[in-house]
Every structure is written in C-alpha cells, then in structure tokens.
Amino acid sequence: MMNFAQLTCVSFFSKQTGYDLFISITGGFVSVLGAFYVYIISLNQVRRDRLIYFVGLLDSVIPSGIKQAEYCQELSEKVKKSPWIFPLLQFEANNDLKRISERIEQEGIYHALLQKYGRTKTNYTSFRNIYAKIDYLDLMIDELRSFNSSAQKAMWERKRLYAENFRSIKVLIERIIIDAKYTNSQNYSHIPVRLDDILQRFYQNSPSDKENIRETYLYVVWPVQLFILTNNQQTDELTSLLQLVMEGINQYKGIETAALHNAKDFIQFQNALSNTSQDLLTLTTYIKSDFPIEEISLFRKLNPFRM
C-alpha cells in the first residue's frame, strides 16, 4: 500500500496533469478561435476588395456604354446628312466590359453582395437584374461590332460596283466625244459637244481629295440620262450609254437607301446601349454609394493588373 507521501505525490501529479490538459485544450481552442477570427477578417476583406473591384469596373463600363451610344448617334446623323459617305464608327477602347461579364468571378461577387446587403429575395433579384444588364450590354457591343463590319463591307461593295460602272460610262462618253461618226456629222455633232460639256463641268466641280460618288451622279450620270432621253437621235452608242447610266442610277439609289437604313439601325443600337447603361446605373447606385471614389482610386493604383 502507498503511504501518505506517495498518495500526496500521486494527487499532485494528477492535478498537474489535469491542469496542463486544461491549458492545452484551452490554448488550442483559443488558437482555433484566433485563426477563425483572422479567417473571417480576411474573408470580409476579400469580399470588400471584390466589391471595390466590381464597383471600379462599373464606374468604367457604364460611362463607356453611354459614350458608345453617343458614337452611334453621331454616325447616324452623319450618314443621314451624307448617305454617300459612310464614315467609320468609333469604338470605345475599353476592355472592362469583357472583364466584368466574362473574366470576373461572378459567384464571388454574388456572395460578397449578399453578405453585405443580406440574403433577401430583393437582393437575389437585384443581382440577377444587374448581371442581366451587364450581359445584355456586352451582347449589344458584340452585335454592334459585327453589324458595323458587315455594313461597311456591304457599302464598300456597292460603291465598288458603282465606281466600275461609272468608269465604263466615262470611257464610253470619251469615245463618243472623239468619234468621227459624231464630230463630222451635221446631225450628230451636238452630241459630243454636249457630252464634253458635261464632263468638263464634272471635272470643275469634283474635288480630287474627296469621295465623289455624289458628284459623279449630279454632274454626269443624271445629266447624261436627261440628255439622252430628250435627244431625238438615237444610236447604238447612246443606247449603250443609257443602259449604263440607268444602272448607275439604280446603284446610286441603292447606296443611298442602304445607308439610310443603316442610320436607323445605328439609332436602335444607340437606344439599346443608352437605356441599358442607364438601367445599370440605376440598379447599382446603392452599391456604388457605399464605396468612396477615393477608395476605388486607391484600389486601382495598388492593383493596376486587375483593373
């Protein structure tokens, strides 16, 4: 049997072991709590950074969408004023729309928004509406690029065909002007004189530094048609020339009609881009108001690769 000293020693070591065990458990629990707290703090910071990034992209995307709408309107007005000159559409040099629609982690933004503003039906709907507008805006820009490219190519082809036909008209006129069949004929001599007068007026009124589709039509194609139709004498050359100028008139009208139709299409793009950008601005005002512009600017400076 153990004596009193042995019992006392055993009792002391038992208490000491229990105390050490308590300290170890408590220390471990505190460590876990500390680590969890740090994790929560880090997670909240990550979520806040995501929202700052999101807001920073919105601050770039929304004005860019509005500006692109203005470019569409400006082009439409230019085309309506001069359908025969189809200028290039200016595009915003901004990749942030692709970043926010395709490259950013939407699920992370989704959870960050819900964590900050609450998991309510209104916030669920709000997030869906925000990204529906972002996706639609991205789709509109892609469709605008595709439409503009197709319209430019189609217009270029129409102008090419008109230019080829006009060259044929001009060559035939020049041939008639020097043809002895006309110059030496008392009955036909007025024909080369009139056609030469038409060409000279064209040269005088068609600046060489500008696209001259309208000038070729006003000073050559249309006057030649009137002259032939009102001329009592008809020859094989005049018949061929009439066919060419009639083709030129149809081509010219086709260019004009297509351009005016495109002008209407650009207005539709303008409305879609402007309305969608404004809707997106309205939907995200409450988010943007929670992040001062100074904080967004600082985030841009510290994370230029992300913006």
Salt bridges, closest charged atoms under 4 A:
ASP59 OD1 - LYS288 NZ 2.97
GLU70 OE1 - LYS67 NZ 3.36
ASP96 OD1 - ARG99 NH1 2.53
GLU102 OE2 - LYS98 NZ 3.20
GLU105 OE1 - ARG50 NH2 3.19
GLU107 OE2 - HIS111 NE2 3.58
ASP138 OD1 - LYS98 NZ 3.06
ASP142 OD2 - LYS98 NZ 2.93
GLU157 OE2 - ARG160 NH2 2.53
GLU164 OE2 - ARG160 NH1 2.58
GLU174 OE2 - LYS170 NZ 3.16
ASP197 OD2 - ARG194 NH1 2.86
ASP197 OD2 - ARG201 NE 3.31
GLU211 OE2 - LYS159 NZ 2.73
GLU237 OE1 - LYS181 NZ 3.10
ASP265 OD2 - HIS261 ND1 3.25
ASP279 OD2 - LYS133 NZ 3.21
GLU295 OE1 - ARG48 NH2 2.86
